[in-house]
Amino acid sequence: MATKKATGVAAVRGTRDLWAKDLAAQQHVVSIMQSTCSRYGYAPVQTPMIESTDLYMRSLGTTSDIVSKEMYTFPDNSNNSLTLRPEGTAGIEYLGSNGPHIDIDVLAMANDVVNALGLDLTLHINTLGCVDSRKAYRSTLTAFLDPLKHELSADSQQRLTRGSVLRILDSKDSRDKELLQDAPRLLDSLTKGARTMVPVGNVGVSAIQLAAALRRAGHVVHWIEFPQLKKQLKLADQFGCTYAILLGQDELDQGYVTLKDLGGRTQQTLPAENVVAYFDQLLA
């Protein structure tokens, strides 16, 4: 009597199992990222795997690559449109300030992650300018690519049609890369404001360097950037900080910092070069 051979169940397209070695590698990377982010004062947030489709339509835009071809969308029992989380980029969000020091802090954190993983990489910093600059460059780039549309790859043609022209700059297609060699430069579309270098100042640089030294020693350092000292100290207290390090122009000129004990409400001055050693001993 013949028996029917059992057939396996294939994995869903785009998914795979992670076995011991691969899972351990992934967990190692995640662990490094979590510990580094924690030293910078960031707390984790976990969002649902399934969200209303409208959320992604509003946040990503209807013409984006993710919305147009990378989302798995389906109706629930009530016919509401739901979407599986389309990507897993590890984002970092700092709420409440848009100063340049925050950008520097986030870049430093990313660089710390790379170094902790033992990767030999060079960090390149790029910008697409302000909103007005991007609008002007988008128009200039579209005018350049329109006559060349049929020479572009299929993906880039779709992006050009949808108005996602800046995404063409990310194309890995060899034809696209060759055409983009003669594309207009973003620099020529920058507004006067976007061309302006933002001064960080000596105090800002010194504070960044001190924070970096403390983090390298394993201490958690929150960067709190608000004009009013009272609000900074209030936030530090909310974050659960035990000490606040105050560094202004006077302290910088004299080579010391003001150390404020947020629990005992006392403060003292300390030579800037001794801060790391002081906390190493205090929190040992």
JOGITA-V665117 format. One record per residue. N is the residue number from 0. SS is DSSP state (helix for helix, strand for strand, loop for the rest). NEAR is the number of other C-alpha atoms within 12 Angstrom. D_CENTER is the distance of its C-alpha to the mean C-alpha in Angstrom with 2 decimals. Layout:
# JOGITA-V665117
<<N & SS & NEAR & D_CENTER> <N & SS & NEAR & D_CENTER>>
This chain:
# JOGITA-V665117
<<0 & loop & 3 & 62.87> <1 & loop & 4 & 59.59> <2 & loop & 5 & 56.35> <3 & loop & 6 & 53.14> <4 & loop & 6 & 50.37> <5 & loop & 6 & 47.23> <6 & loop & 6 & 44.16> <7 & loop & 6 & 40.62> <8 & loop & 7 & 37.84> <9 & loop & 10 & 35.13> <10 & loop & 9 & 31.47> <11 & loop & 8 & 29.78> <12 & loop & 9 & 28.40> <13 & loop & 12 & 24.79> <14 & loop & 8 & 25.09> <15 & loop & 11 & 26.44> <16 & loop & 13 & 27.51> <17 & loop & 12 & 25.86> <18 & loop & 11 & 28.71> <19 & helix & 10 & 29.01> <20 & helix & 11 & 27.72> <21 & helix & 13 & 24.75> <22 & helix & 15 & 23.85> <23 & helix & 13 & 24.18> <24 & helix & 15 & 21.82> <25 & helix & 16 & 19.15> <26 & helix & 16 & 19.77> <27 & helix & 17 & 19.60> <28 & helix & 22 & 16.08> <29 & helix & 20 & 15.01> <30 & helix & 18 & 17.11> <31 & helix & 24 & 15.60> <32 & helix & 29 & 12.03> <33 & helix & 26 & 13.66> <34 & helix & 26 & 15.84> <35 & helix & 36 & 13.36> <36 & helix & 36 & 11.15> <37 & helix & 22 & 14.63> <38 & helix & 30 & 15.77> <39 & loop & 38 & 13.15> <40 & loop & 29 & 14.56> <41 & loop & 26 & 12.05> <42 & loop & 20 & 14.01> <43 & loop & 18 & 13.53> <44 & loop & 12 & 14.02> <45 & loop & 11 & 15.74> <46 & loop & 12 & 16.55> <47 & loop & 14 & 19.72> <48 & loop & 15 & 20.13> <49 & strand & 24 & 22.24> <50 & strand & 23 & 21.68> <51 & strand & 24 & 23.81> <52 & helix & 29 & 23.45> <53 & helix & 18 & 23.39> <54 & helix & 20 & 19.99> <55 & helix & 29 & 18.42> <56 & helix & 23 & 20.90> <57 & helix & 13 & 19.89> <58 & helix & 14 & 16.10> <59 & helix & 20 & 15.96> <60 & loop & 18 & 19.30> <61 & loop & 22 & 22.50> <62 & loop & 24 & 22.32> <63 & loop & 27 & 18.99> <64 & helix & 28 & 19.44> <65 & helix & 26 & 18.12> <66 & helix & 27 & 20.65> <67 & helix & 21 & 23.41> <68 & helix & 15 & 23.60> <69 & loop & 19 & 21.07> <70 & loop & 26 & 21.83> <71 & loop & 24 & 24.50> <72 & strand & 25 & 26.27> <73 & strand & 17 & 29.50> <74 & strand & 16 & 31.77> <75 & loop & 15 & 32.50> <76 & loop & 8 & 36.07> <77 & loop & 8 & 36.00> <78 & loop & 11 & 34.80> <79 & loop & 15 & 31.40> <80 & strand & 21 & 28.79> <81 & strand & 25 & 26.13> <82 & strand & 26 & 23.25> <83 & strand & 25 & 21.81> <84 & loop & 23 & 18.04> <85 & loop & 26 & 17.42> <86 & loop & 19 & 14.37> <87 & loop & 12 & 12.36> <88 & loop & 7 & 8.78> <89 & loop & 16 & 7.23> <90 & loop & 19 & 4.76> <91 & loop & 24 & 4.52> <92 & loop & 19 & 7.03> <93 & loop & 24 & 9.51> <94 & loop & 13 & 12.69> <95 & loop & 15 & 15.65> <96 & loop & 16 & 14.80> <97 & loop & 16 & 13.58> <98 & loop & 21 & 15.00> <99 & helix & 21 & 14.04> <100 & helix & 29 & 14.07> <101 & helix & 26 & 10.93> <102 & helix & 24 & 9.09> <103 & helix & 25 & 11.15> <104 & helix & 37 & 10.51> <105 & helix & 29 & 6.75> <106 & helix & 23 & 7.89> <107 & helix & 27 & 10.82> <108 & helix & 35 & 9.33> <109 & helix & 29 & 7.82> <110 & helix & 26 & 11.29> <111 & helix & 29 & 13.05> <112 & helix & 30 & 12.00> <113 & helix & 21 & 13.30> <114 & helix & 20 & 16.35> <115 & helix & 23 & 17.11> <116 & loop & 21 & 17.32> <117 & loop & 12 & 19.76> <118 & loop & 14 & 18.23> <119 & loop & 12 & 19.71> <120 & loop & 14 & 17.08> <121 & loop & 10 & 16.80> <122 & loop & 16 & 13.63> <123 & loop & 9 & 14.07> <124 & loop & 12 & 12.57> <125 & loop & 10 & 13.16> <126 & loop & 15 & 13.37> <127 & loop & 25 & 15.21> <128 & loop & 24 & 16.77> <129 & loop & 20 & 17.60> <130 & helix & 16 & 18.78> <131 & helix & 18 & 22.31> <132 & helix & 25 & 21.44> <133 & helix & 26 & 19.63> <134 & helix & 22 & 22.64> <135 & helix & 24 & 25.08> <136 & helix & 27 & 23.45> <137 & helix & 32 & 23.25> <138 & helix & 22 & 26.99> <139 & helix & 23 & 27.87> <140 & helix & 33 & 26.12> <141 & helix & 31 & 27.76> <142 & helix & 18 & 31.11> <143 & helix & 21 & 30.76> <144 & helix & 33 & 29.87> <145 & helix & 24 & 32.28> <146 & loop & 14 & 35.37> <147 & loop & 22 & 33.70> <148 & helix & 26 & 32.48> <149 & helix & 18 & 34.87> <150 & helix & 21 & 33.87> <151 & loop & 29 & 30.25> <152 & loop & 23 & 29.18> <153 & helix & 17 & 29.59> <154 & helix & 28 & 25.87> <155 & helix & 35 & 25.52> <156 & helix & 27 & 28.69> <157 & helix & 23 & 27.31> <158 & helix & 30 & 24.14> <159 & helix & 33 & 26.48> <160 & helix & 22 & 28.68> <161 & helix & 21 & 25.96> <162 & loop & 25 & 24.63> <163 & loop & 32 & 21.29> <164 & helix & 35 & 22.44> <165 & helix & 31 & 19.16> <166 & helix & 26 & 18.21> <167 & helix & 35 & 21.36> <168 & helix & 31 & 19.77> <169 & helix & 17 & 17.76> <170 & loop & 23 & 21.15> <171 & loop & 17 & 22.34> <172 & loop & 19 & 25.92> <173 & helix & 17 & 28.28> <174 & helix & 22 & 30.14> <175 & helix & 27 & 27.15> <176 & helix & 19 & 26.06> <177 & helix & 17 & 29.63> <178 & helix & 27 & 29.86> <179 & helix & 28 & 26.64> <180 & loop & 14 & 28.16> <181 & loop & 13 & 30.18> <182 & loop & 26 & 27.60> <183 & loop & 23 & 27.36> <184 & loop & 20 & 24.87> <185 & helix & 27 & 22.07> <186 & helix & 21 & 23.49> <187 & helix & 20 & 26.66> <188 & helix & 25 & 25.03> <189 & loop & 25 & 23.13> <190 & loop & 20 & 24.67> <191 & helix & 14 & 26.15> <192 & helix & 14 & 23.46> <193 & helix & 20 & 20.66> <194 & helix & 17 & 22.72> <195 & loop & 11 & 22.87> <196 & loop & 11 & 21.21> <197 & loop & 14 & 19.81> <198 & loop & 12 & 21.77> <199 & loop & 17 & 20.04> <200 & helix & 16 & 23.50> <201 & helix & 18 & 25.14> <202 & helix & 23 & 24.48> <203 & helix & 27 & 20.72> <204 & helix & 21 & 20.75> <205 & helix & 26 & 23.10> <206 & helix & 34 & 21.13> <207 & helix & 33 & 17.94> <208 & helix & 25 & 20.29> <209 & helix & 32 & 21.99> <210 & helix & 35 & 18.91> <211 & helix & 31 & 17.90> <212 & helix & 27 & 21.51> <213 & helix & 27 & 21.66> <214 & helix & 30 & 18.61> <215 & helix & 24 & 20.13> <216 & loop & 22 & 23.23> <217 & loop & 23 & 21.58> <218 & loop & 32 & 21.50> <219 & loop & 31 & 19.00> <220 & loop & 36 & 18.04> <221 & loop & 37 & 16.60> <222 & loop & 40 & 15.73> <223 & loop & 38 & 17.61> <224 & loop & 29 & 17.91> <225 & loop & 20 & 20.78> <226 & loop & 12 & 23.98> <227 & loop & 11 & 26.39> <228 & helix & 17 & 26.92> <229 & helix & 15 & 28.45> <230 & helix & 15 & 25.34> <231 & helix & 24 & 23.21> <232 & helix & 29 & 25.76> <233 & helix & 20 & 25.95> <234 & helix & 23 & 22.25> <235 & helix & 28 & 22.57> <236 & helix & 21 & 25.51> <237 & helix & 14 & 23.71> <238 & loop & 22 & 20.99> <239 & loop & 18 & 23.93> <240 & loop & 24 & 23.77> <241 & loop & 28 & 27.15> <242 & strand & 32 & 26.97> <243 & strand & 37 & 25.60> <244 & strand & 37 & 25.65> <245 & strand & 35 & 26.70> <246 & loop & 32 & 26.56> <247 & loop & 23 & 28.08> <248 & helix & 19 & 30.09> <249 & helix & 15 & 33.24> <250 & helix & 22 & 31.72> <251 & helix & 25 & 30.16> <252 & helix & 15 & 33.57> <253 & helix & 16 & 35.38> <254 & loop & 21 & 32.97> <255 & strand & 26 & 32.36> <256 & strand & 30 & 30.00> <257 & strand & 25 & 31.03> <258 & strand & 27 & 30.31> <259 & strand & 23 & 30.69> <260 & strand & 21 & 31.56> <261 & loop & 23 & 30.20> <262 & loop & 15 & 32.57> <263 & loop & 12 & 35.72> <264 & loop & 14 & 34.95> <265 & strand & 14 & 36.11> <266 & strand & 18 & 34.70> <267 & strand & 19 & 35.60> <268 & strand & 25 & 34.83> <269 & strand & 24 & 33.70> <270 & strand & 22 & 33.50> <271 & helix & 30 & 29.89> <272 & helix & 20 & 30.65> <273 & helix & 19 & 31.78> <274 & helix & 34 & 28.84> <275 & helix & 29 & 27.28> <276 & helix & 20 & 30.76> <277 & helix & 20 & 31.63> <278 & helix & 26 & 28.83> <279 & helix & 18 & 29.49> <280 & helix & 12 & 33.07> <281 & helix & 12 & 32.49> <282 & loop & 14 & 30.17> <283 & loop & 11 & 31.89>>
